[in-house]
Amino acid sequence: MARYEKPPDPREPGLKKRWPRRQRQSSAEPLPWLWLGLGLVVTIIGIMLAIALANALLVREPLVADGPTPTIIRLTAPPSPPPSPTVGRQTPTPIPTLTPVPTLDLSAPPPEITVGYYAVVANTGDNGVTVRGGPSTSNVRLLTAAEGRVMLVIGGPEQGGDFTWWQVRLDDGTEGWVAGDFLLPAAAPDES
């Protein structure tokens, strides 16, 4: 049987000899003391410069503007008058009387459209009047109130376009705005 022999290395005769490579994790590698020492010296010098700069800024005299010294003005209240002697009896204060708010007489119409009174739809040629969401013809239409329909005036007047607008509440609770040209003052409707 044949024996195994290691073949000769073809690189050895003509090449330069290389230094053996060290492994990074080698425990035989020395610590970089020079770099550690230089880093420590630079850090200490930086700290000292920062402290010196802070002291120089903190010790500096405040800047004073050239000019007159400001005058301090102290305001004091005038002396109060001495108390006057009181009379043995004070005048009693009258008790206010309650004045009742007059209730509106809704049985008779006012001479013109008034907030808190009723109005009736008129002058539409039996077409009715459009109740709108705001005081302008560009506002959304809510409904059309028929000629002769009575409604409570709750707000207004407001100008909007070519009309004077009144805010009204219909008997079904709908609230909207109606042009005043199509309303006439009216008495309150019968509750029967």
PERA-V502894 format. One record per backbone hydrogen bond with DSSP energy under -1.0 kcal/mol. NH is the residue of the N-H (numbers start at 1). CO is the residue of the C=O. If there is no record, write none. Layout:
BEGIN
NH & CO
NH & CO
END
This chain:
BEGIN
15 & 11
26 & 23
33 & 31
36 & 32
37 & 33
38 & 34
39 & 35
40 & 36
41 & 37
42 & 38
43 & 39
44 & 40
45 & 41
46 & 42
47 & 43
48 & 44
49 & 45
50 & 46
51 & 47
52 & 48
53 & 49
54 & 50
55 & 51
56 & 52
57 & 53
58 & 54
59 & 55
106 & 104
116 & 153
117 & 114
119 & 151
120 & 184
121 & 149
122 & 182
129 & 145
131 & 143
132 & 177
133 & 140
136 & 134
139 & 136
142 & 131
143 & 131
145 & 129
148 & 121
149 & 146
151 & 119
152 & 169
153 & 117
154 & 167
155 & 167
158 & 165
160 & 163
163 & 160
165 & 158
166 & 178
167 & 155
168 & 176
169 & 152
170 & 174
173 & 170
176 & 168
177 & 132
178 & 166
180 & 164
182 & 179
183 & 180
184 & 120
186 & 118
188 & 106
END
